[in-house]
Amino acid sequence: MNAEQLKLHFGKVLRELRKKKSISQEQLAHDCGLDRTYISMLERGKYQPSLHTLMIIAKNLEIKASELIKLVEE
């Protein structure tokens, strides 16, 4: 998987997990201390999160960061 595919797949997984929790991009962003547009860009595969951001997002989605990465790998 190249870098662009990885970003797109991460975004897809992030969107699915967020929707499964029934929260908006705005709510997730607020909970994580991020901007809603940043969450949108992640979900669309435009940005790639830093390790710190990945950990914060995983925590707020109530999933281990390692589980989030595993979902992206699958």
Predicted model as a PDB file, atoms N, CA, C, CB and O in Angstrom, pLDDT in the B-factor column:
MODEL        1                                                                  
ATOM      1  N   MET A   1       0.847  -1.165   0.000  1.00 81.00           N  
ATOM      2  CA  MET A   1       0.000   0.000   0.000  1.00 81.00           C  
ATOM      3  C   MET A   1       0.903   1.242   0.000  1.00 81.00           C  
ATOM      4  CB  MET A   1      -0.969  -0.010   1.226  1.00 81.00           C  
ATOM      5  O   MET A   1       1.756   1.402   0.873  1.00 81.00           O  
ATOM      6  N   ASN A   2       0.703   2.106  -0.981  1.00 91.00           N  
ATOM      7  CA  ASN A   2       1.515   3.326  -1.024  1.00 91.00           C  
ATOM      8  C   ASN A   2       0.939   4.386  -0.078  1.00 91.00           C  
ATOM      9  CB  ASN A   2       1.588   3.879  -2.472  1.00 91.00           C  
ATOM     10  O   ASN A   2      -0.107   4.173   0.535  1.00 91.00           O  
ATOM     11  N   ALA A   3       1.615   5.507   0.034  1.00 91.00           N  
ATOM     12  CA  ALA A   3       1.231   6.544   0.995  1.00 91.00           C  
ATOM     13  C   ALA A   3      -0.172   7.094   0.737  1.00 91.00           C  
ATOM     14  CB  ALA A   3       2.237   7.679   0.957  1.00 91.00           C  
ATOM     15  O   ALA A   3      -0.932   7.317   1.680  1.00 91.00           O  
ATOM     16  N   GLU A   4      -0.519   7.313  -0.519  1.00 93.00           N  
ATOM     17  CA  GLU A   4      -1.848   7.847  -0.842  1.00 93.00           C  
ATOM     18  C   GLU A   4      -2.941   6.846  -0.493  1.00 93.00           C  
ATOM     19  CB  GLU A   4      -1.932   8.215  -2.328  1.00 93.00           C  
ATOM     20  O   GLU A   4      -3.975   7.218   0.061  1.00 93.00           O  
ATOM     21  N   GLN A   5      -2.713   5.585  -0.815  1.00 94.00           N  
ATOM     22  CA  GLN A   5      -3.685   4.547  -0.482  1.00 94.00           C  
ATOM     23  C   GLN A   5      -3.847   4.424   1.021  1.00 94.00           C  
ATOM     24  CB  GLN A   5      -3.265   3.205  -1.078  1.00 94.00           C  
ATOM     25  O   GLN A   5      -4.955   4.221   1.518  1.00 94.00           O  
ATOM     26  N   LEU A   6      -2.746   4.545   1.743  1.00 94.00           N  
ATOM     27  CA  LEU A   6      -2.774   4.456   3.203  1.00 94.00           C  
ATOM     28  C   LEU A   6      -3.620   5.589   3.790  1.00 94.00           C  
ATOM     29  CB  LEU A   6      -1.338   4.504   3.777  1.00 94.00           C  
ATOM     30  O   LEU A   6      -4.436   5.354   4.681  1.00 94.00           O  
ATOM     31  N   LYS A   7      -3.431   6.808   3.298  1.00 96.00           N  
ATOM     32  CA  LYS A   7      -4.218   7.940   3.785  1.00 96.00           C  
ATOM     33  C   LYS A   7      -5.709   7.737   3.497  1.00 96.00           C  
ATOM     34  CB  LYS A   7      -3.727   9.248   3.141  1.00 96.00           C  
ATOM     35  O   LYS A   7      -6.555   8.005   4.350  1.00 96.00           O  
ATOM     36  N   LEU A   8      -6.019   7.263   2.295  1.00 96.00           N  
ATOM     37  CA  LEU A   8      -7.419   7.025   1.935  1.00 96.00           C  
ATOM     38  C   LEU A   8      -8.036   5.936   2.801  1.00 96.00           C  
ATOM     39  CB  LEU A   8      -7.532   6.643   0.460  1.00 96.00           C  
ATOM     40  O   LEU A   8      -9.174   6.063   3.254  1.00 96.00           O  
ATOM     41  N   HIS A   9      -7.283   4.868   3.028  1.00 96.00           N  
ATOM     42  CA  HIS A   9      -7.813   3.767   3.832  1.00 96.00           C  
ATOM     43  C   HIS A   9      -7.976   4.187   5.293  1.00 96.00           C  
ATOM     44  CB  HIS A   9      -6.891   2.539   3.733  1.00 96.00           C  
ATOM     45  O   HIS A   9      -8.962   3.820   5.933  1.00 96.00           O  
ATOM     46  N   PHE A  10      -7.017   4.955   5.828  1.00 97.00           N  
ATOM     47  CA  PHE A  10      -7.152   5.457   7.196  1.00 97.00           C  
ATOM     48  C   PHE A  10      -8.423   6.294   7.301  1.00 97.00           C  
ATOM     49  CB  PHE A  10      -5.905   6.295   7.611  1.00 97.00           C  
ATOM     50  O   PHE A  10      -9.183   6.155   8.259  1.00 97.00           O  
ATOM     51  N   GLY A  11      -8.650   7.150   6.331  1.00 98.00           N  
ATOM     52  CA  GLY A  11      -9.837   7.997   6.340  1.00 98.00           C  
ATOM     53  C   GLY A  11     -11.118   7.196   6.335  1.00 98.00           C  
ATOM     54  O   GLY A  11     -12.069   7.530   7.041  1.00 98.00           O  
ATOM     55  N   LYS A  12     -11.147   6.144   5.544  1.00 97.00           N  
ATOM     56  CA  LYS A  12     -12.334   5.287   5.477  1.00 97.00           C  
ATOM     57  C   LYS A  12     -12.591   4.625   6.826  1.00 97.00           C  
ATOM     58  CB  LYS A  12     -12.169   4.215   4.382  1.00 97.00           C  
ATOM     59  O   LYS A  12     -13.728   4.594   7.298  1.00 97.00           O  
ATOM     60  N   VAL A  13     -11.544   4.099   7.442  1.00 98.00           N  
ATOM     61  CA  VAL A  13     -11.671   3.447   8.746  1.00 98.00           C  
ATOM     62  C   VAL A  13     -12.120   4.460   9.797  1.00 98.00           C  
ATOM     63  CB  VAL A  13     -10.331   2.794   9.165  1.00 98.00           C  
ATOM     64  O   VAL A  13     -13.003   4.168  10.605  1.00 98.00           O  
ATOM     65  N   LEU A  14     -11.519   5.638   9.788  1.00 98.00           N  
ATOM     66  CA  LEU A  14     -11.886   6.683  10.740  1.00 98.00           C  
ATOM     67  C   LEU A  14     -13.363   7.031  10.604  1.00 98.00           C  
ATOM     68  CB  LEU A  14     -11.019   7.937  10.530  1.00 98.00           C  
ATOM     69  O   LEU A  14     -14.076   7.103  11.605  1.00 98.00           O  
ATOM     70  N   ARG A  15     -13.825   7.245   9.392  1.00 98.00           N  
ATOM     71  CA  ARG A  15     -15.234   7.588   9.150  1.00 98.00           C  
ATOM     72  C   ARG A  15     -16.162   6.489   9.664  1.00 98.00           C  
ATOM     73  CB  ARG A  15     -15.482   7.824   7.648  1.00 98.00           C  
ATOM     74  O   ARG A  15     -17.170   6.774  10.310  1.00 98.00           O  
ATOM     75  N   GLU A  16     -15.815   5.224   9.374  1.00 98.00           N  
ATOM     76  CA  GLU A  16     -16.649   4.102   9.821  1.00 98.00           C  
ATOM     77  C   GLU A  16     -16.723   4.031  11.345  1.00 98.00           C  
ATOM     78  CB  GLU A  16     -16.103   2.781   9.266  1.00 98.00           C  
ATOM     79  O   GLU A  16     -17.798   3.819  11.905  1.00 98.00           O  
ATOM     80  N   LEU A  17     -15.588   4.208  12.015  1.00 98.00           N  
ATOM     81  CA  LEU A  17     -15.571   4.161  13.479  1.00 98.00           C  
ATOM     82  C   LEU A  17     -16.357   5.324  14.077  1.00 98.00           C  
ATOM     83  CB  LEU A  17     -14.128   4.183  13.996  1.00 98.00           C  
ATOM     84  O   LEU A  17     -17.088   5.149  15.053  1.00 98.00           O  
ATOM     85  N   ARG A  18     -16.206   6.504  13.493  1.00 98.00           N  
ATOM     86  CA  ARG A  18     -16.938   7.673  13.986  1.00 98.00           C  
ATOM     87  C   ARG A  18     -18.433   7.488  13.828  1.00 98.00           C  
ATOM     88  CB  ARG A  18     -16.492   8.932  13.254  1.00 98.00           C  
ATOM     89  O   ARG A  18     -19.199   7.779  14.747  1.00 98.00           O  
ATOM     90  N   LYS A  19     -18.850   7.007  12.672  1.00 98.00           N  
ATOM     91  CA  LYS A  19     -20.278   6.799  12.434  1.00 98.00           C  
ATOM     92  C   LYS A  19     -20.833   5.690  13.324  1.00 98.00           C  
ATOM     93  CB  LYS A  19     -20.528   6.461  10.962  1.00 98.00           C  
ATOM     94  O   LYS A  19     -21.980   5.763  13.766  1.00 98.00           O  
ATOM     95  N   LYS A  20     -20.035   4.679  13.585  1.00 97.00           N  
ATOM     96  CA  LYS A  20     -20.451   3.589  14.470  1.00 97.00           C  
ATOM     97  C   LYS A  20     -20.741   4.127  15.874  1.00 97.00           C  
ATOM     98  CB  LYS A  20     -19.361   2.488  14.529  1.00 97.00           C  
ATOM     99  O   LYS A  20     -21.622   3.618  16.568  1.00 97.00           O  
ATOM    100  N   LYS A  21     -19.996   5.162  16.291  1.00 96.00           N  
ATOM    101  CA  LYS A  21     -20.202   5.796  17.592  1.00 96.00           C  
ATOM    102  C   LYS A  21     -21.313   6.844  17.532  1.00 96.00           C  
ATOM    103  CB  LYS A  21     -18.902   6.439  18.079  1.00 96.00           C  
ATOM    104  O   LYS A  21     -21.674   7.431  18.553  1.00 96.00           O  
ATOM    105  N   SER A  22     -21.849   7.075  16.342  1.00 97.00           N  
ATOM    106  CA  SER A  22     -22.919   8.060  16.117  1.00 97.00           C  
ATOM    107  C   SER A  22     -22.522   9.458  16.581  1.00 97.00           C  
ATOM    108  CB  SER A  22     -24.190   7.627  16.836  1.00 97.00           C  
ATOM    109  O   SER A  22     -23.289  10.143  17.258  1.00 97.00           O  
ATOM    110  N   ILE A  23     -21.308   9.868  16.206  1.00 97.00           N  
ATOM    111  CA  ILE A  23     -20.879  11.232  16.521  1.00 97.00           C  
ATOM    112  C   ILE A  23     -20.493  11.951  15.229  1.00 97.00           C  
ATOM    113  CB  ILE A  23     -19.684  11.223  17.525  1.00 97.00           C  
ATOM    114  O   ILE A  23     -20.055  11.338  14.256  1.00 97.00           O  
ATOM    115  N   SER A  24     -20.670  13.254  15.256  1.00 98.00           N  
ATOM    116  CA  SER A  24     -20.355  14.070  14.084  1.00 98.00           C  
ATOM    117  C   SER A  24     -18.856  14.352  14.032  1.00 98.00           C  
ATOM    118  CB  SER A  24     -21.154  15.395  14.106  1.00 98.00           C  
ATOM    119  O   SER A  24     -18.129  14.149  15.005  1.00 98.00           O  
ATOM    120  N   GLN A  25     -18.423  14.822  12.878  1.00 98.00           N  
ATOM    121  CA  GLN A  25     -17.030  15.263  12.756  1.00 98.00           C  
ATOM    122  C   GLN A  25     -16.764  16.378  13.754  1.00 98.00           C  
ATOM    123  CB  GLN A  25     -16.718  15.741  11.310  1.00 98.00           C  
ATOM    124  O   GLN A  25     -15.702  16.430  14.375  1.00 98.00           O  
ATOM    125  N   GLU A  26     -17.728  17.260  13.901  1.00 98.00           N  
ATOM    126  CA  GLU A  26     -17.575  18.391  14.811  1.00 98.00           C  
ATOM    127  C   GLU A  26     -17.398  17.913  16.253  1.00 98.00           C  
ATOM    128  CB  GLU A  26     -18.789  19.326  14.708  1.00 98.00           C  
ATOM    129  O   GLU A  26     -16.544  18.423  16.978  1.00 98.00           O  
ATOM    130  N   GLN A  27     -18.204  16.936  16.664  1.00 98.00           N  
ATOM    131  CA  GLN A  27     -18.098  16.429  18.037  1.00 98.00           C  
ATOM    132  C   GLN A  27     -16.764  15.724  18.264  1.00 98.00           C  
ATOM    133  CB  GLN A  27     -19.254  15.468  18.344  1.00 98.00           C  
ATOM    134  O   GLN A  27     -16.125  15.921  19.298  1.00 98.00           O  
ATOM    135  N   LEU A  28     -16.340  14.903  17.301  1.00 98.00           N  
ATOM    136  CA  LEU A  28     -15.051  14.219  17.435  1.00 98.00           C  
ATOM    137  C   LEU A  28     -13.926  15.238  17.508  1.00 98.00           C  
ATOM    138  CB  LEU A  28     -14.818  13.246  16.257  1.00 98.00           C  
ATOM    139  O   LEU A  28     -13.027  15.123  18.341  1.00 98.00           O  
ATOM    140  N   ALA A  29     -13.977  16.224  16.644  1.00 98.00           N  
ATOM    141  CA  ALA A  29     -12.946  17.262  16.644  1.00 98.00           C  
ATOM    142  C   ALA A  29     -12.905  17.979  17.987  1.00 98.00           C  
ATOM    143  CB  ALA A  29     -13.195  18.270  15.512  1.00 98.00           C  
ATOM    144  O   ALA A  29     -11.831  18.190  18.550  1.00 98.00           O  
ATOM    145  N   HIS A  30     -14.062  18.349  18.496  1.00 98.00           N  
ATOM    146  CA  HIS A  30     -14.137  19.032  19.788  1.00 98.00           C  
ATOM    147  C   HIS A  30     -13.545  18.158  20.896  1.00 98.00           C  
ATOM    148  CB  HIS A  30     -15.598  19.398  20.120  1.00 98.00           C  
ATOM    149  O   HIS A  30     -12.738  18.628  21.698  1.00 98.00           O  
ATOM    150  N   ASP A  31     -13.946  16.893  20.936  1.00 98.00           N  
ATOM    151  CA  ASP A  31     -13.458  15.972  21.960  1.00 98.00           C  
ATOM    152  C   ASP A  31     -11.946  15.791  21.897  1.00 98.00           C  
ATOM    153  CB  ASP A  31     -14.141  14.627  21.815  1.00 98.00           C  
ATOM    154  O   ASP A  31     -11.290  15.590  22.920  1.00 98.00           O  
ATOM    155  N   CYS A  32     -11.399  15.864  20.682  1.00 98.00           N  
ATOM    156  CA  CYS A  32      -9.965  15.656  20.473  1.00 98.00           C  
ATOM    157  C   CYS A  32      -9.159  16.956  20.558  1.00 98.00           C  
ATOM    158  CB  CYS A  32      -9.735  15.005  19.124  1.00 98.00           C  
ATOM    159  O   CYS A  32      -7.929  16.924  20.555  1.00 98.00           O  
ATOM    160  N   GLY A  33      -9.843  18.088  20.634  1.00 98.00           N  
ATOM    161  CA  GLY A  33      -9.142  19.368  20.632  1.00 98.00           C  
ATOM    162  C   GLY A  33      -8.592  19.716  19.259  1.00 98.00           C  
ATOM    163  O   GLY A  33      -7.556  20.368  19.138  1.00 98.00           O  
ATOM    164  N   LEU A  34      -9.306  19.268  18.219  1.00 98.00           N  
ATOM    165  CA  LEU A  34      -8.888  19.503  16.837  1.00 98.00           C  
ATOM    166  C   LEU A  34      -9.955  20.315  16.119  1.00 98.00           C  
ATOM    167  CB  LEU A  34      -8.631  18.163  16.097  1.00 98.00           C  
ATOM    168  O   LEU A  34     -11.045  20.524  16.651  1.00 98.00           O  
ATOM    169  N   ASP A  35      -9.647  20.767  14.927  1.00 97.00           N  
ATOM    170  CA  ASP A  35     -10.600  21.492  14.101  1.00 97.00           C  
ATOM    171  C   ASP A  35     -11.429  20.500  13.292  1.00 97.00           C  
ATOM    172  CB  ASP A  35      -9.874  22.490  13.168  1.00 97.00           C  
ATOM    173  O   ASP A  35     -10.919  19.469  12.853  1.00 97.00           O  
ATOM    174  N   ARG A  36     -12.717  20.816  13.095  1.00 96.00           N  
ATOM    175  CA  ARG A  36     -13.583  19.916  12.326  1.00 96.00           C  
ATOM    176  C   ARG A  36     -13.066  19.714  10.912  1.00 96.00           C  
ATOM    177  CB  ARG A  36     -15.006  20.460  12.279  1.00 96.00           C  
ATOM    178  O   ARG A  36     -13.180  18.620  10.361  1.00 96.00           O  
ATOM    179  N   THR A  37     -12.501  20.752  10.325  1.00 98.00           N  
ATOM    180  CA  THR A  37     -11.998  20.605   8.954  1.00 98.00           C  
ATOM    181  C   THR A  37     -10.827  19.626   8.904  1.00 98.00           C  
ATOM    182  CB  THR A  37     -11.566  21.972   8.389  1.00 98.00           C  
ATOM    183  O   THR A  37     -10.615  18.962   7.889  1.00 98.00           O  
ATOM    184  N   TYR A  38     -10.066  19.534   9.997  1.00 98.00           N  
ATOM    185  CA  TYR A  38      -8.956  18.576  10.036  1.00 98.00           C  
ATOM    186  C   TYR A  38      -9.492  17.147  10.017  1.00 98.00           C  
ATOM    187  CB  TYR A  38      -8.079  18.805  11.292  1.00 98.00           C  
ATOM    188  O   TYR A  38      -8.957  16.294   9.309  1.00 98.00           O  
ATOM    189  N   ILE A  39     -10.548  16.883  10.793  1.00 98.00           N  
ATOM    190  CA  ILE A  39     -11.173  15.554  10.782  1.00 98.00           C  
ATOM    191  C   ILE A  39     -11.696  15.252   9.385  1.00 98.00           C  
ATOM    192  CB  ILE A  39     -12.324  15.467  11.826  1.00 98.00           C  
ATOM    193  O   ILE A  39     -11.535  14.136   8.892  1.00 98.00           O  
ATOM    194  N   SER A  40     -12.314  16.227   8.749  1.00 98.00           N  
ATOM    195  CA  SER A  40     -12.815  16.052   7.390  1.00 98.00           C  
ATOM    196  C   SER A  40     -11.684  15.698   6.425  1.00 98.00           C  
ATOM    197  CB  SER A  40     -13.529  17.322   6.921  1.00 98.00           C  
ATOM    198  O   SER A  40     -11.820  14.795   5.599  1.00 98.00           O  
ATOM    199  N   MET A  41     -10.579  16.412   6.537  1.00 98.00           N  
ATOM    200  CA  MET A  41      -9.434  16.155   5.657  1.00 98.00           C  
ATOM    201  C   MET A  41      -8.842  14.762   5.911  1.00 98.00           C  
ATOM    202  CB  MET A  41      -8.351  17.234   5.862  1.00 98.00           C  
ATOM    203  O   MET A  41      -8.422  14.086   4.972  1.00 98.00           O  
ATOM    204  N   LEU A  42      -8.810  14.341   7.165  1.00 98.00           N  
ATOM    205  CA  LEU A  42      -8.340  12.983   7.468  1.00 98.00           C  
ATOM    206  C   LEU A  42      -9.261  11.953   6.815  1.00 98.00           C  
ATOM    207  CB  LEU A  42      -8.272  12.752   9.002  1.00 98.00           C  
ATOM    208  O   LEU A  42      -8.793  11.008   6.180  1.00 98.00           O  
ATOM    209  N   GLU A  43     -10.558  12.140   6.975  1.00 98.00           N  
ATOM    210  CA  GLU A  43     -11.523  11.182   6.435  1.00 98.00           C  
ATOM    211  C   GLU A  43     -11.499  11.130   4.909  1.00 98.00           C  
ATOM    212  CB  GLU A  43     -12.918  11.532   6.912  1.00 98.00           C  
ATOM    213  O   GLU A  43     -11.809  10.096   4.317  1.00 98.00           O  
ATOM    214  N   ARG A  44     -11.138  12.225   4.282  1.00 97.00           N  
ATOM    215  CA  ARG A  44     -11.071  12.251   2.818  1.00 97.00           C  
ATOM    216  C   ARG A  44      -9.701  11.838   2.289  1.00 97.00           C  
ATOM    217  CB  ARG A  44     -11.413  13.638   2.308  1.00 97.00           C  
ATOM    218  O   ARG A  44      -9.477  11.827   1.079  1.00 97.00           O  
ATOM    219  N   GLY A  45      -8.791  11.501   3.192  1.00 96.00           N  
ATOM    220  CA  GLY A  45      -7.470  11.047   2.773  1.00 96.00           C  
ATOM    221  C   GLY A  45      -6.546  12.150   2.317  1.00 96.00           C  
ATOM    222  O   GLY A  45      -5.579  11.899   1.599  1.00 96.00           O  
ATOM    223  N   LYS A  46      -6.839  13.376   2.731  1.00 96.00           N  
ATOM    224  CA  LYS A  46      -6.006  14.517   2.341  1.00 96.00           C  
ATOM    225  C   LYS A  46      -4.838  14.720   3.296  1.00 96.00           C  
ATOM    226  CB  LYS A  46      -6.845  15.785   2.282  1.00 96.00           C  
ATOM    227  O   LYS A  46      -3.769  15.185   2.901  1.00 96.00           O  
ATOM    228  N   TYR A  47      -5.059  14.362   4.561  1.00 96.00           N  
ATOM    229  CA  TYR A  47      -4.017  14.492   5.581  1.00 96.00           C  
ATOM    230  C   TYR A  47      -3.737  13.135   6.213  1.00 96.00           C  
ATOM    231  CB  TYR A  47      -4.431  15.516   6.663  1.00 96.00           C  
ATOM    232  O   TYR A  47      -4.534  12.201   6.125  1.00 96.00           O  
ATOM    233  N   GLN A  48      -2.585  13.064   6.848  1.00 95.00           N  
ATOM    234  CA  GLN A  48      -2.188  11.877   7.601  1.00 95.00           C  
ATOM    235  C   GLN A  48      -1.899  12.344   9.025  1.00 95.00           C  
ATOM    236  CB  GLN A  48      -0.928  11.152   6.950  1.00 95.00           C  
ATOM    237  O   GLN A  48      -1.162  13.312   9.209  1.00 95.00           O  
ATOM    238  N   PRO A  49      -2.461  11.680  10.040  1.00 96.00           N  
ATOM    239  CA  PRO A  49      -2.274  12.163  11.406  1.00 96.00           C  
ATOM    240  C   PRO A  49      -0.875  11.858  11.949  1.00 96.00           C  
ATOM    241  CB  PRO A  49      -3.320  11.550  12.316  1.00 96.00           C  
ATOM    242  O   PRO A  49      -0.232  10.884  11.558  1.00 96.00           O  
ATOM    243  N   SER A  50      -0.435  12.717  12.855  1.00 96.00           N  
ATOM    244  CA  SER A  50       0.801  12.419  13.584  1.00 96.00           C  
ATOM    245  C   SER A  50       0.494  11.300  14.576  1.00 96.00           C  
ATOM    246  CB  SER A  50       1.366  13.699  14.320  1.00 96.00           C  
ATOM    247  O   SER A  50      -0.670  10.973  14.804  1.00 96.00           O  
ATOM    248  N   LEU A  51       1.503  10.733  15.147  1.00 96.00           N  
ATOM    249  CA  LEU A  51       1.321   9.679  16.144  1.00 96.00           C  
ATOM    250  C   LEU A  51       0.516  10.220  17.329  1.00 96.00           C  
ATOM    251  CB  LEU A  51       2.694   9.130  16.622  1.00 96.00           C  
ATOM    252  O   LEU A  51      -0.373   9.537  17.837  1.00 96.00           O  
ATOM    253  N   HIS A  52       0.820  11.424  17.761  1.00 97.00           N  
ATOM    254  CA  HIS A  52       0.105  12.037  18.884  1.00 97.00           C  
ATOM    255  C   HIS A  52      -1.383  12.182  18.554  1.00 97.00           C  
ATOM    256  CB  HIS A  52       0.716  13.418  19.229  1.00 97.00           C  
ATOM    257  O   HIS A  52      -2.239  11.839  19.369  1.00 97.00           O  
ATOM    258  N   THR A  53      -1.681  12.684  17.372  1.00 97.00           N  
ATOM    259  CA  THR A  53      -3.071  12.862  16.953  1.00 97.00           C  
ATOM    260  C   THR A  53      -3.777  11.516  16.828  1.00 97.00           C  
ATOM    261  CB  THR A  53      -3.138  13.619  15.619  1.00 97.00           C  
ATOM    262  O   THR A  53      -4.939  11.387  17.213  1.00 97.00           O  
ATOM    263  N   LEU A  54      -3.096  10.533  16.302  1.00 97.00           N  
ATOM    264  CA  LEU A  54      -3.659   9.188  16.190  1.00 97.00           C  
ATOM    265  C   LEU A  54      -4.063   8.661  17.563  1.00 97.00           C  
ATOM    266  CB  LEU A  54      -2.649   8.232  15.527  1.00 97.00           C  
ATOM    267  O   LEU A  54      -5.138   8.080  17.717  1.00 97.00           O  
ATOM    268  N   MET A  55      -3.202   8.862  18.558  1.00 97.00           N  
ATOM    269  CA  MET A  55      -3.484   8.406  19.917  1.00 97.00           C  
ATOM    270  C   MET A  55      -4.704   9.130  20.499  1.00 97.00           C  
ATOM    271  CB  MET A  55      -2.256   8.626  20.817  1.00 97.00           C  
ATOM    272  O   MET A  55      -5.540   8.504  21.151  1.00 97.00           O  
ATOM    273  N   ILE A  56      -4.810  10.429  20.271  1.00 98.00           N  
ATOM    274  CA  ILE A  56      -5.937  11.211  20.782  1.00 98.00           C  
ATOM    275  C   ILE A  56      -7.241  10.769  20.121  1.00 98.00           C  
ATOM    276  CB  ILE A  56      -5.704  12.717  20.546  1.00 98.00           C  
ATOM    277  O   ILE A  56      -8.257  10.602  20.796  1.00 98.00           O  
ATOM    278  N   ILE A  57      -7.213  10.582  18.820  1.00 98.00           N  
ATOM    279  CA  ILE A  57      -8.416  10.159  18.097  1.00 98.00           C  
ATOM    280  C   ILE A  57      -8.854   8.781  18.578  1.00 98.00           C  
ATOM    281  CB  ILE A  57      -8.162  10.142  16.568  1.00 98.00           C  
ATOM    282  O   ILE A  57     -10.036   8.564  18.846  1.00 98.00           O  
ATOM    283  N   ALA A  58      -7.922   7.860  18.687  1.00 98.00           N  
ATOM    284  CA  ALA A  58      -8.254   6.508  19.145  1.00 98.00           C  
ATOM    285  C   ALA A  58      -8.888   6.553  20.537  1.00 98.00           C  
ATOM    286  CB  ALA A  58      -6.992   5.616  19.161  1.00 98.00           C  
ATOM    287  O   ALA A  58      -9.896   5.891  20.785  1.00 98.00           O  
ATOM    288  N   LYS A  59      -8.301   7.326  21.431  1.00 98.00           N  
ATOM    289  CA  LYS A  59      -8.830   7.436  22.796  1.00 98.00           C  
ATOM    290  C   LYS A  59     -10.268   7.929  22.775  1.00 98.00           C  
ATOM    291  CB  LYS A  59      -7.959   8.383  23.642  1.00 98.00           C  
ATOM    292  O   LYS A  59     -11.116   7.401  23.495  1.00 98.00           O  
ATOM    293  N   ASN A  60     -10.549   8.935  21.958  1.00 98.00           N  
ATOM    294  CA  ASN A  60     -11.892   9.495  21.905  1.00 98.00           C  
ATOM    295  C   ASN A  60     -12.887   8.620  21.155  1.00 98.00           C  
ATOM    296  CB  ASN A  60     -11.845  10.843  21.271  1.00 98.00           C  
ATOM    297  O   ASN A  60     -14.097   8.794  21.297  1.00 98.00           O  
ATOM    298  N   LEU A  61     -12.391   7.692  20.368  1.00 97.00           N  
ATOM    299  CA  LEU A  61     -13.258   6.704  19.721  1.00 97.00           C  
ATOM    300  C   LEU A  61     -13.377   5.440  20.575  1.00 97.00           C  
ATOM    301  CB  LEU A  61     -12.719   6.350  18.323  1.00 97.00           C  
ATOM    302  O   LEU A  61     -14.030   4.468  20.193  1.00 97.00           O  
ATOM    303  N   GLU A  62     -12.722   5.484  21.750  1.00 97.00           N  
ATOM    304  CA  GLU A  62     -12.743   4.371  22.699  1.00 97.00           C  
ATOM    305  C   GLU A  62     -12.229   3.079  22.065  1.00 97.00           C  
ATOM    306  CB  GLU A  62     -14.159   4.160  23.231  1.00 97.00           C  
ATOM    307  O   GLU A  62     -12.846   2.018  22.160  1.00 97.00           O  
ATOM    308  N   ILE A  63     -11.083   3.213  21.420  1.00 97.00           N  
ATOM    309  CA  ILE A  63     -10.421   2.080  20.790  1.00 97.00           C  
ATOM    310  C   ILE A  63      -8.919   2.257  21.032  1.00 97.00           C  
ATOM    311  CB  ILE A  63     -10.762   1.985  19.241  1.00 97.00           C  
ATOM    312  O   ILE A  63      -8.431   3.385  21.102  1.00 97.00           O  
ATOM    313  N   LYS A  64      -8.205   1.172  21.156  1.00 98.00           N  
ATOM    314  CA  LYS A  64      -6.758   1.265  21.303  1.00 98.00           C  
ATOM    315  C   LYS A  64      -6.165   1.721  19.974  1.00 98.00           C  
ATOM    316  CB  LYS A  64      -6.145  -0.100  21.753  1.00 98.00           C  
ATOM    317  O   LYS A  64      -6.647   1.344  18.905  1.00 98.00           O  
ATOM    318  N   ALA A  65      -5.119   2.534  20.054  1.00 97.00           N  
ATOM    319  CA  ALA A  65      -4.462   2.997  18.834  1.00 97.00           C  
ATOM    320  C   ALA A  65      -3.979   1.809  18.003  1.00 97.00           C  
ATOM    321  CB  ALA A  65      -3.283   3.927  19.176  1.00 97.00           C  
ATOM    322  O   ALA A  65      -4.034   1.844  16.774  1.00 97.00           O  
ATOM    323  N   SER A  66      -3.506   0.762  18.675  1.00 97.00           N  
ATOM    324  CA  SER A  66      -3.047  -0.428  17.958  1.00 97.00           C  
ATOM    325  C   SER A  66      -4.189  -1.107  17.211  1.00 97.00           C  
ATOM    326  CB  SER A  66      -2.403  -1.415  18.928  1.00 97.00           C  
ATOM    327  O   SER A  66      -3.984  -1.659  16.130  1.00 97.00           O  
ATOM    328  N   GLU A  67      -5.389  -1.069  17.780  1.00 97.00           N  
ATOM    329  CA  GLU A  67      -6.554  -1.655  17.100  1.00 97.00           C  
ATOM    330  C   GLU A  67      -6.934  -0.816  15.885  1.00 97.00           C  
ATOM    331  CB  GLU A  67      -7.758  -1.766  18.069  1.00 97.00           C  
ATOM    332  O   GLU A  67      -7.307  -1.349  14.840  1.00 97.00           O  
ATOM    333  N   LEU A  68      -6.835   0.491  16.033  1.00 97.00           N  
ATOM    334  CA  LEU A  68      -7.120   1.393  14.907  1.00 97.00           C  
ATOM    335  C   LEU A  68      -6.144   1.117  13.765  1.00 97.00           C  
ATOM    336  CB  LEU A  68      -7.028   2.883  15.351  1.00 97.00           C  
ATOM    337  O   LEU A  68      -6.553   1.019  12.608  1.00 97.00           O  
ATOM    338  N   ILE A  69      -4.879   0.994  14.082  1.00 95.00           N  
ATOM    339  CA  ILE A  69      -3.862   0.699  13.060  1.00 95.00           C  
ATOM    340  C   ILE A  69      -4.120  -0.667  12.437  1.00 95.00           C  
ATOM    341  CB  ILE A  69      -2.438   0.747  13.670  1.00 95.00           C  
ATOM    342  O   ILE A  69      -3.980  -0.842  11.227  1.00 95.00           O  
ATOM    343  N   LYS A  70      -4.494  -1.627  13.266  1.00 96.00           N  
ATOM    344  CA  LYS A  70      -4.783  -2.970  12.749  1.00 96.00           C  
ATOM    345  C   LYS A  70      -5.936  -2.924  11.730  1.00 96.00           C  
ATOM    346  CB  LYS A  70      -5.134  -3.934  13.917  1.00 96.00           C  
ATOM    347  O   LYS A  70      -5.880  -3.589  10.695  1.00 96.00           O  
ATOM    348  N   LEU A  71      -6.968  -2.145  12.027  1.00 96.00           N  
ATOM    349  CA  LEU A  71      -8.090  -2.003  11.091  1.00 96.00           C  
ATOM    350  C   LEU A  71      -7.621  -1.384   9.775  1.00 96.00           C  
ATOM    351  CB  LEU A  71      -9.209  -1.140  11.713  1.00 96.00           C  
ATOM    352  O   LEU A  71      -8.083  -1.773   8.702  1.00 96.00           O  
ATOM    353  N   VAL A  72      -6.725  -0.445   9.859  1.00 94.00           N  
ATOM    354  CA  VAL A  72      -6.191   0.188   8.650  1.00 94.00           C  
ATOM    355  C   VAL A  72      -5.376  -0.823   7.852  1.00 94.00           C  
ATOM    356  CB  VAL A  72      -5.322   1.420   9.009  1.00 94.00           C  
ATOM    357  O   VAL A  72      -5.441  -0.846   6.623  1.00 94.00           O  
ATOM    358  N   GLU A  73      -4.615  -1.653   8.544  1.00 91.00           N  
ATOM    359  CA  GLU A  73      -3.790  -2.666   7.869  1.00 91.00           C  
ATOM    360  C   GLU A  73      -4.637  -3.716   7.156  1.00 91.00           C  
ATOM    361  CB  GLU A  73      -2.871  -3.349   8.876  1.00 91.00           C  
ATOM    362  O   GLU A  73      -4.247  -4.227   6.106  1.00 91.00           O  
ATOM    363  N   GLU A  74      -5.782  -4.031   7.720  1.00 86.00           N  
ATOM    364  CA  GLU A  74      -6.659  -5.050   7.136  1.00 86.00           C  
ATOM    365  C   GLU A  74      -7.380  -4.451   5.979  1.00 86.00           C  
ATOM    366  CB  GLU A  74      -7.659  -5.606   8.165  1.00 86.00           C  
ATOM    367  O   GLU A  74      -8.178  -5.128   5.330  1.00 86.00           O  
TER     368      GLU A  74                                                      
ENDMDL                                                                          
END                                                                             
